[in-house]
């Protein structure tokens, strides 16, 4: 295929502007220019996309289906340009057309079809699948509204809808020919099939149409283009005169409303179950559509040989959200394709695999049987049957131990437990970092590990080096490529070659110059966008992630208050100036998290208003954290805050992004931080706080007494007092009393300081002093920063995906001509 040239791009953009908007380059808006460029590139991508699928058909390949409620893709265009090696051609074409490429790229709305780590991981995985040459589909929902847009008003979070489709959807291809009908409610009846046997079907169900929109997933310097398939819900259009006459008018309207609601909005609660009927509808909607299409295609290719399904299709369940796949696959095989139960079960078990992403108990999905069986009556029957057979097996293995059986059952206490369904119906169960998998095996899922040890395995998360270094940090990318060549983009272990240069004064200088340039660029962006001045010569200390108590943004801001108080008491204190940057969305219903946002903003204001600390401390909360903002922050970070209560953060992936871009981590022994420590060595990471085992022991002992810490530790006392003495808000002394109470007394029946902020405070403070000391020694700091980049190879999602392909999916790479 002919590569897209500079001239092709120029004429493509001009032509597209003319036909789509009757505009010229001179009169078009940045929005229109973006669309014209996107459509030009998409046209070119389509050739590779078609070739990819021709190859899949011809070679009859095995395909992995990554089933996920969330895909946090970030902007498409820049990534496509990079992966297609079109960066130079596009740059030159736009320069000749006198278009500012930045303006065009910034005009793309960043689609937020995910909450955080789990959704962004899915996006990194798709990039790696295409880059490595693995046939794959990402399957999910085309929400019309992504994660809300966060505004900050008077220091408080305010949510606004994110209408990402408003300006058009140049990358999506509507595939009406693959639409599928999805049924909800109704009654289960059995009718005689063509085979003369009785089969279950639904009577009087509500029907919604699932229409797929396909988005290209371009691999880096390969010709493979995989597909992100997002299903949109539409009414089936039964709004005909007949149903009107038969008095079904209301029902018809109800169905239309139902359809419109289904793919309307992403649930914005991160690691917290909503328990809402609409969420269960969404889950069944995209699972049923995906599986109907996969089986239809399988039958076209292989006839009725469904026993071979697992050799051609693997379904990876991104947490329990898609775990209805297990029951829906059973339904289709048994009710639609007339397979015997045992055969269908064998097929299902061998084609599904489950990834766990959190051990927070509030994120365990359990559906009330009443709701589940009403909405999905046939699926419920199947889940019950799976449960009955599973419990019978348990009885055979353990004898009659009702307590144990009740603990492990899929249906119990009036609920369906989705994690148990996912484990029983899969051939693989994996955690996302070594410590996380150990906790699953030994604590959280110990019961299941005992009966299915062979299913459990670890797949430590990774991030794509394309978006998270090559794309977001051109300065550092260029320096690395000039030094060791460009192979690192596909083989991140190549970065090891930088290790000998960590002590090289000339390289240190260049590395830190790039960092400084990135800090200046970020400072300019902050000045322009928010009007705040930040000093690029201060330490950029960054904590960006969802706002959650276990992630302990509170520990960070408490330490800032402590620094403030310390400087006030001793204005000549010798510390390196610091800029603390925060960004985080809180679930709309998570009151405590929103109060913490308000606290961060109040502290920022207090510091801004105090000349004594001016030039030494700065705090800024950046509103509306999202992928495109992360791409600006990560390259400019000196210090990366990864400070969760040990045992709570399954892996973390932001930690890896900062490490790759040469930031030094201050972190706990949690999630993938532990493996980062192994890779980078203890001289190049700042570790503090209780390890997970100590946290567990302290919690179990019931002896944790924050008041003792308050009484013994003068710094803690000062920080907590600041929360309630009017320093932060002269008009309302009680604004933050809830946080004070939560720390010391327990608030609303909860235990005091559930996440051990105060317990780890002294250790954190001391670790921050180590950071300060290290930064003052310029060579030492440069060496640490370089060692972080040089040691980040393990955290490429290419490594992770290769392990999934080899150890779970049995998937081979393909080469597209
Ligand atoms: C999540 C996440 C988990 C469950 C729900 C929503 N987990 C989101 C994150 C972990 C990180 C880890 C990433 C990728 O593996 O994002 O996954 O790095 O440590 O916190 C959820 C949503 C609704 C209902 C129930 C659960």
Boltz pocket constraint, residues with backbone or C-beta under 6 A from the ligand:
constraints:
  - pocket:
      binder: B
      contacts: [[A, 115], [A, 116], [A, 117], [A, 118], [A, 119], [A, 121], [A, 269], [A, 270], [A, 271], [A, 272], [A, 273], [A, 274], [A, 319], [A, 356], [A, 357], [A, 358], [A, 362], [A, 363], [A, 364], [A, 365], [A, 432], [A, 461], [A, 648], [A, 649], [A, 650], [A, 651], [A, 652], [A, 653], [A, 671]]
      max_distance: 6.0
